[in-house]
Amino acid sequence: MVVLCAGVGLDGPILDTTVDDWERVLAVNVWGVIHGASAFGRPMVEAGKCAHIAIVASAAAFTPSSCWGARIARIDAFSHLRRYS
Protein backbone atom coordinates (compact mmCIF):
# COMPACT_ATOMS: atom_id res chain seq x y z
CA MET A 1 0.00 0.00 0.00
CA VAL A 2 1.14 3.50 -0.84
CA VAL A 3 -0.30 6.53 0.94
CA LEU A 4 -0.08 9.89 -0.82
CA CYS A 5 -0.50 12.60 1.77
CA ALA A 6 1.48 15.69 0.75
CA GLY A 7 -0.12 19.07 0.90
CA VAL A 8 0.38 22.75 1.49
CA GLY A 9 -2.20 25.21 2.67
CA LEU A 10 -2.87 28.74 1.59
CA ASP A 11 -5.05 30.87 3.80
CA GLY A 12 -6.73 34.09 2.85
CA PRO A 13 -9.49 35.36 0.60
CA ILE A 14 -9.56 33.77 -2.85
CA LEU A 15 -9.48 37.21 -4.51
CA ASP A 16 -6.10 37.84 -2.85
CA THR A 17 -4.61 34.59 -4.19
CA THR A 18 -1.91 35.32 -6.76
CA VAL A 19 -0.94 33.19 -9.76
CA ASP A 20 2.28 32.25 -7.91
CA ASP A 21 0.19 31.14 -4.92
CA TRP A 22 -2.00 28.96 -7.16
CA GLU A 23 1.02 27.46 -8.92
CA ARG A 24 2.62 26.48 -5.60
CA VAL A 25 -0.58 24.93 -4.25
CA LEU A 26 -1.25 23.03 -7.48
CA ALA A 27 2.38 21.92 -7.85
CA VAL A 28 2.36 20.22 -4.45
CA ASN A 29 -1.26 19.27 -3.89
CA VAL A 30 -2.31 18.22 -7.39
CA TRP A 31 0.85 17.35 -9.28
CA GLY A 32 2.31 15.68 -6.18
CA VAL A 33 -0.58 13.21 -6.19
CA ILE A 34 -0.37 12.69 -9.95
CA HIS A 35 3.39 12.10 -9.86
CA GLY A 36 3.11 9.82 -6.83
CA ALA A 37 0.37 7.72 -8.39
CA SER A 38 2.32 7.52 -11.66
CA ALA A 39 5.56 6.55 -9.93
CA PHE A 40 4.02 3.76 -7.86
CA GLY A 41 0.96 2.66 -9.86
CA ARG A 42 2.53 0.87 -12.80
CA PRO A 43 5.19 -0.97 -10.76
CA MET A 44 2.49 -2.11 -8.34
CA VAL A 45 0.35 -3.49 -11.20
CA GLU A 46 3.35 -5.10 -12.89
CA ALA A 47 4.26 -6.85 -9.63
CA GLY A 48 1.01 -8.79 -10.08
CA LYS A 49 -0.04 -8.53 -6.46
CA CYS A 50 -3.04 -6.86 -4.88
CA ALA A 51 -2.04 -3.30 -4.07
CA HIS A 52 -3.68 -0.03 -3.18
CA ILE A 53 -2.88 3.66 -3.42
CA ALA A 54 -4.63 5.78 -0.80
CA ILE A 55 -4.93 9.51 -1.47
CA VAL A 56 -5.50 11.44 1.72
CA ALA A 57 -7.27 14.79 1.61
CA SER A 58 -8.13 17.25 4.31
CA ALA A 59 -11.46 17.24 6.09
CA ALA A 60 -11.48 20.97 5.31
CA ALA A 61 -13.14 20.10 1.99
CA PHE A 62 -16.28 19.29 3.94
CA THR A 63 -16.15 22.34 6.23
CA PRO A 64 -15.24 25.14 3.84
CA SER A 65 -14.39 28.64 4.94
CA SER A 66 -14.24 31.80 2.86
CA CYS A 67 -10.62 32.30 3.95
CA TRP A 68 -9.38 28.96 2.51
CA GLY A 69 -9.93 29.62 -1.21
CA ALA A 70 -7.09 27.82 -2.99
CA ARG A 71 -6.82 25.08 -0.39
CA ILE A 72 -10.47 24.08 -0.68
CA ALA A 73 -10.45 24.19 -4.48
CA ARG A 74 -7.80 21.48 -4.73
CA ILE A 75 -9.16 19.36 -1.87
CA ASP A 76 -12.63 19.40 -3.39
CA ALA A 77 -11.21 18.46 -6.80
CA PHE A 78 -9.56 15.32 -5.44
CA SER A 79 -12.55 14.47 -3.29
CA HIS A 80 -14.62 14.28 -6.49
CA LEU A 81 -11.87 12.59 -8.52
CA ARG A 82 -11.69 9.62 -6.15
CA ARG A 83 -15.33 8.85 -6.92
CA TYR A 84 -14.41 8.06 -10.52
CA SER A 85 -11.30 5.95 -9.97
Secondary structure by P-SEA (a helix, b strand, c coil): cbbbbbbcccccccccccaaaaaaaaaccaaaaaaaaaacaaaaaaaccbbbbbbbbbcccccccccaaaaaaaaaaaaaaaaac
